[in-house]
Amino acid sequence: MRRYEIREPKGIASLSLCEVENPRPGPGQVLLDMKAWSLNYRDLSMPRGGYPGNEKVLHAPPLVPVSDGAGEVLAVGPGVTEFAPGDRVITCFFQSWEDGEVTSEAKASALGGAIDGVLAERVVLSARGCVAAPQSLSFEQASTLPCAGLTAWAALTEAHARAGQNVLLQGTGGVSIFALQLAKLMGLRVIITSSSNDKLERARQLGASDTINYKDQPDWDEQALKLTAGVGVDHVVEVGGAGTLGRSMNACRMGGTISLIGVLTGMPEQNPSPLNVMWKRLVMRGIYVGSRRQLEELCRAVQVGGLLPVIDKTFGFEQVQEAYRYLKSGAHFGKVVISRG
Ligand SMILES: NC(=O)c1ccc[n+]([C@@H]2O[C@H](COP(=O)([O-])OP(=O)(O)OC[C@H]3O[C@@H](n4cnc5c(N)ncnc54)[C@H](OP(=O)(O)O)[C@@H]3O)[C@@H](O)[C@H]2O)c1
């Protein structure tokens, strides 16, 4: 069988397709025939050497990249009761985070970063490292749930977002478009920013009620305040990081919640003033993807709510480098997917 490996992290060109022996499932494990994968912003860092806690590529190469995939169970090892051959499953981003608060052990089980990922034709995982894919989704659609989908779900549910409230979303990448779709399912009003008017139009078609072009209007926080009659938004799904955090605080209402998720503006060099956190009694909550239980909850919500993940473009298994380059370009809206199908 074939799988992608990064032996020496020298950029996207270091993703190479290799022939290896078929893996076999041991006790408690399942063998998956992988059908589709989705890429996340974090995947771009692995061909550059990873990031703290996700540096297998530096310490124990090669690294099999990518955390998010969907496939069919081909065989199960002794003791597996969760799944049977023929079942459709998706991967858990953290292989060892069942429920509750994240632990060091869970963090050390992040696919495609801390440990080998799933960009392979066949993969062996612990049965507890997979969940059943929603019946309503194709393999390609289901492959988008483990990281971007779950992160958006964790952000909104852990912030106790509820119908009638409003949420500010930043940009139109994977996490933000999932947050848009989930927020609409949950009955929230969505204000979203983007650098592209075309993308903002697509966001309106998905149900965003207010849009702000953050290139034309760098004071998007003031615009968000105006859109909420000066009160501020109830929630921010903060994917920009240090370069956007100060404005996110300004855009929030008193007692509003900021879910800290991303670093799209780069690793922290700026220090946004913490004063607004105090004066406005803001709640800042770190989000690190989510647990297996939360992924199961998301799958139920997707199934019951009829949510169809937004796939911008699908690449073939032989076109992985092109898929990475496309994600890197930032031209996408929603998710970039790789399919064997
Ligand atoms: N903590 C966690 O658990 C977790 C989980 C998933 C992702 N993340 C992080 O969250 C971030 C987003 O991940 P993703 O996979 O959704 O990324 P992505 O799909 O690659 O999103 C890229 C998009 O972000 C938008 N963007 C870039 N710079 C921006 C800025 N200054 N202000 C507003 N929007 C900006 C752009 O949208 P437009 O083209 O519309 O302008 C761009 O197309 C990344 O930093 C990622 O590492 C964290």
The ligand as a Gaussian input file, in Angstrom:
#p B3LYP/6-31G(d) Opt

LIG

0 1
 N       -6.827000      25.508000      18.539000
 C       -7.317000      24.576000      17.744000
 O       -7.796000      23.541000      18.188000
 C       -7.328000      24.785000      16.271000
 C       -8.050000      23.897000      15.434000
 C       -8.150000      24.190000      14.066000
 C       -7.495000      25.312000      13.578000
 N       -6.758000      26.094000      14.401000
 C       -6.113000      27.306000      13.919000
 O       -7.156000      28.176000      13.469000
 C       -6.693000      28.922000      12.353000
 C       -7.636000      28.679000      11.180000
 O       -7.497000      27.340000      10.753000
 P       -8.210000      26.846000       9.421000
 O       -7.803000      25.424000       9.223000
 O       -9.639000      27.221000       9.455000
 O       -7.448000      27.760000       8.348000
 P       -7.700000      27.988000       6.808000
 O       -8.829000      27.143000       6.322000
 O       -6.398000      27.868000       6.111000
 O       -8.183000      29.520000       6.782000
 C       -7.504000      30.476000       6.067000
 C       -8.378000      31.732000       5.982000
 O       -8.251000      32.530000       7.135000
 C       -8.536000      33.875000       6.825000
 N       -7.556000      34.815000       7.379000
 C       -6.219000      34.859000       7.192000
 N       -5.696000      35.909000       7.837000
 C       -6.739000      36.554000       8.428000
 C       -6.863000      37.723000       9.220000
 N       -5.812000      38.480000       9.522000
 N       -8.091000      38.074000       9.657000
 C       -9.170000      37.330000       9.375000
 N       -9.118000      36.217000       8.615000
 C       -7.913000      35.836000       8.152000
 C       -8.549000      33.989000       5.312000
 O       -9.923000      34.130000       4.939000
 P      -10.374000      35.131000       3.761000
 O       -9.761000      34.564000       2.523000
 O      -11.856000      35.053000       3.807000
 O       -9.860000      36.489000       4.106000
 C       -7.964000      32.645000       4.862000
 O       -8.486000      32.227000       3.636000
 C       -5.250000      28.487000      12.118000
 O       -4.379000      29.360000      12.819000
 C       -5.194000      27.112000      12.746000
 O       -3.902000      26.738000      13.144000
 C       -6.668000      25.842000      15.728000

